[in-house]
Amino acid sequence: MVESPVPPRPSRRRNPLVAVLRLAFRLVVGIVILLDELVRPLYRPLLDWLSALKLVQKFEHWVASLPAYAVLVLIAVPYGVVEPVKFLALLHIANGHVRTGTFLFLLAHLVSFVLIERIFTAGKAQLMTVRWMAYVIETAASVHRTVSEWLRLAELKRRARALWRWARLRLR
């Protein structure tokens, strides 16, 4: 009997807390992806229009020239400003100022979607050089693929577009 030159590795016990945190992270990412897929058709034309502007293209080129942690700071700053605004908007709604609060909430979401997406798109290559950020990005992409396949999002989108076209023709 020939012995293996490399001894077998001892089995590594996984920390159950880490497993729960990973599952929670995947669930949160899945919910965010679903919400994004629902509202993306509403703000996609705006993103396309903005990305065609020369000023935005110059900004993206500048972001692409920055180091990874500078890109992270550029992403963190809008979150640091917009998230409190969202909270204040919810307080406005709770205090009876529904129109103002809803407008402020939607505006804050729009700013965060547009600005964060432009920064992320321009700086993704740099962000992928940061190990933990690459893990977050890859995990989000994996969850996105899984959610898309599970819900058959491509087919649902195709059917929703066909239904929308049918409704527009019938309601004219």
Secondary structure as GFF3:
##gff-version 3
##sequence-region A 1 172
A	DSSP	alpha_helix	16	51	.	.	.	ID=ss1
A	DSSP	alpha_helix	54	64	.	.	.	ID=ss2
A	DSSP	alpha_helix	68	94	.	.	.	ID=ss3
A	DSSP	alpha_helix	98	127	.	.	.	ID=ss4
A	DSSP	alpha_helix	131	151	.	.	.	ID=ss5
A	DSSP	alpha_helix	153	170	.	.	.	ID=ss6
###
